[in-house]
């Protein structure tokens, strides 16, 4: 995950955007560096240990991978065009995730922080509500729940 000698491409076309292994958060941040970027925003959606007054033990994510990756690319490209970003990427993990692991990471880079923040929020909000990715929460009491804040909820 090394950027080119001068700067990375605006869109990570060769990256896997849906992964089964832990997300390389530091690598994504490094990839996003750009000589014109004065503001780089990194958002990491983490697995928390509670939801709706219940203790969460872990999450499992499923996705229709080809469609999810295509939608993430389209959403990221729309943000690049709308805010004239220097770089942007969104990577989502599927499979079993434990507490404190990153489920989704979005990194945006622009000359100014305001645009980086706005674009980052735009990407995560759209991916969370539009991409065919489903979350199942598992609780300490042995129950589980599909949905929550994801596309299916």
C-alpha positions as CSV (number, residue, x, y, z in Angstrom):
1,X,0.0,0.0,0.0
2,X,2.7,2.5,-1.0
3,X,1.8,5.7,-2.8
4,X,3.7,6.7,-5.9
5,X,7.0,8.7,-5.5
6,X,5.2,12.1,-5.8
7,X,1.6,11.5,-4.6
8,X,-1.2,8.9,-4.7
9,X,-4.0,8.6,-7.2
10,X,-7.2,10.4,-6.1
11,X,-9.1,7.1,-6.0
12,X,-7.7,3.8,-4.9
13,X,-8.7,1.8,-7.9
14,X,-6.4,-1.1,-7.2
15,X,-7.3,-1.5,-3.5
16,X,-9.7,-4.1,-2.2
17,X,-12.4,-2.0,-0.6
18,X,-14.1,-5.0,1.2
19,X,-11.6,-7.0,3.2
20,X,-11.7,-9.9,5.6
21,X,-8.5,-9.1,7.5
22,X,-7.9,-6.2,9.9
23,X,-7.9,-2.8,8.1
24,X,-4.4,-1.3,7.8
25,X,-5.5,2.1,9.2
26,X,-2.0,3.6,9.3
27,X,-1.3,2.4,5.7
28,X,-4.5,4.1,4.5
29,X,-3.5,7.3,6.2
30,X,0.0,7.1,4.7
31,X,-1.6,6.4,1.2
32,X,-3.7,9.6,1.5
33,X,-0.8,12.0,2.0
34,X,-0.6,14.5,-0.9
35,X,1.6,17.6,-1.3
36,X,-1.4,19.9,-1.8
37,X,-3.3,18.5,1.2
38,X,-3.5,20.7,4.3
39,X,-6.2,18.6,5.9
40,X,-6.4,14.8,6.1
41,X,-9.4,13.4,8.0
42,X,-9.4,9.7,9.1
43,X,-12.6,8.2,10.4
44,X,-12.6,4.7,11.9
45,X,-15.9,3.1,12.7
46,X,-15.1,0.8,15.7
47,X,-16.8,-2.1,17.3
48,X,-18.1,-1.0,20.6
49,X,-19.0,-3.1,23.6
50,X,-22.7,-2.0,24.0
51,X,-25.8,-1.2,22.1
52,X,-29.4,-0.6,23.2
53,X,-28.6,-1.4,26.9
54,X,-27.0,-4.7,26.0
55,X,-23.4,-5.8,26.2
56,X,-22.0,-6.6,22.8
57,X,-19.4,-9.4,22.5
58,X,-18.6,-9.1,18.8
59,X,-20.1,-8.2,15.3
60,X,-20.3,-10.1,12.1
61,X,-20.6,-8.3,8.7
62,X,-21.7,-9.7,5.4
63,X,-21.7,-8.1,2.1
64,X,-22.6,-8.6,-1.6
65,X,-18.9,-7.8,-2.3
66,X,-18.9,-6.9,-6.1
67,X,-21.8,-4.5,-5.6
68,X,-20.6,-3.1,-2.3
69,X,-17.1,-2.4,-3.8
70,X,-18.7,-0.8,-6.9
71,X,-20.9,1.4,-4.7
72,X,-18.1,2.4,-2.5
73,X,-16.0,3.4,-5.5
74,X,-18.9,5.5,-6.9
75,X,-19.6,7.2,-3.6
76,X,-15.9,8.0,-3.1
77,X,-15.6,9.3,-6.7
78,X,-18.7,11.5,-6.2
79,X,-17.0,13.0,-3.1
80,X,-13.8,13.6,-4.9
81,X,-15.6,15.5,-7.6
82,X,-17.9,17.4,-5.3
83,X,-15.1,18.6,-2.9
84,X,-12.2,18.4,-5.4
85,X,-10.4,16.1,-3.0
86,X,-6.7,15.2,-3.5
87,X,-7.3,11.7,-2.3
88,X,-10.0,9.6,-0.7
89,X,-10.6,6.0,0.2
90,X,-13.1,3.9,2.1
91,X,-12.4,0.3,3.2
92,X,-15.0,-1.9,5.0
93,X,-14.3,-5.2,6.7
94,X,-16.5,-8.2,6.7
95,X,-16.6,-11.4,8.8
96,X,-16.2,-11.5,12.6
97,X,-14.9,-8.4,14.3
98,X,-14.1,-8.1,18.0
99,X,-14.5,-5.1,20.3
100,X,-12.2,-2.2,19.4
101,X,-11.6,-3.4,15.8
102,X,-12.1,-1.1,12.8
103,X,-15.2,-2.1,10.8
104,X,-14.9,0.7,8.3
105,X,-12.3,3.4,7.6
106,X,-12.7,6.5,5.5
107,X,-9.7,8.8,4.7
108,X,-10.1,12.1,2.8
109,X,-7.5,14.7,1.9
110,X,-8.1,18.3,0.7
111,X,-6.2,21.6,0.9
112,X,-8.4,22.6,3.8
113,X,-9.9,20.8,6.8
114,X,-13.5,21.8,6.3
115,X,-13.8,20.1,2.9
116,X,-11.9,17.0,4.3
117,X,-14.4,16.7,7.2
118,X,-17.5,17.3,5.0
119,X,-16.4,14.8,2.3
120,X,-15.5,12.2,4.9
121,X,-18.9,12.4,6.6
122,X,-20.6,12.3,3.2
123,X,-18.7,9.1,2.3
124,X,-19.4,7.3,5.5
125,X,-23.1,8.3,5.7
126,X,-23.7,7.1,2.1
127,X,-21.8,3.9,2.5
128,X,-23.5,3.1,5.8
129,X,-27.0,3.6,4.3
130,X,-26.6,2.5,0.6
131,X,-24.0,-0.2,0.3
132,X,-25.2,-3.8,0.5
133,X,-23.3,-4.5,3.8
134,X,-25.2,-6.1,6.7
135,X,-24.3,-6.1,10.4
136,X,-25.2,-8.7,13.0
137,X,-24.5,-7.8,16.7
138,X,-23.9,-10.6,19.2
139,X,-24.7,-10.0,22.9
140,X,-23.5,-11.3,26.2
141,X,-26.9,-12.9,26.9
142,X,-26.6,-15.2,23.9
143,X,-29.0,-13.3,21.6
144,X,-28.1,-11.5,18.4
145,X,-29.6,-8.8,16.1
146,X,-29.3,-8.1,12.4
147,X,-29.3,-4.4,11.5
148,X,-28.6,-1.6,13.9
149,X,-27.2,1.4,12.0
150,X,-26.4,-0.5,8.8
151,X,-28.0,-0.6,5.4
152,X,-30.5,-3.3,6.6
153,X,-31.6,-1.6,9.8
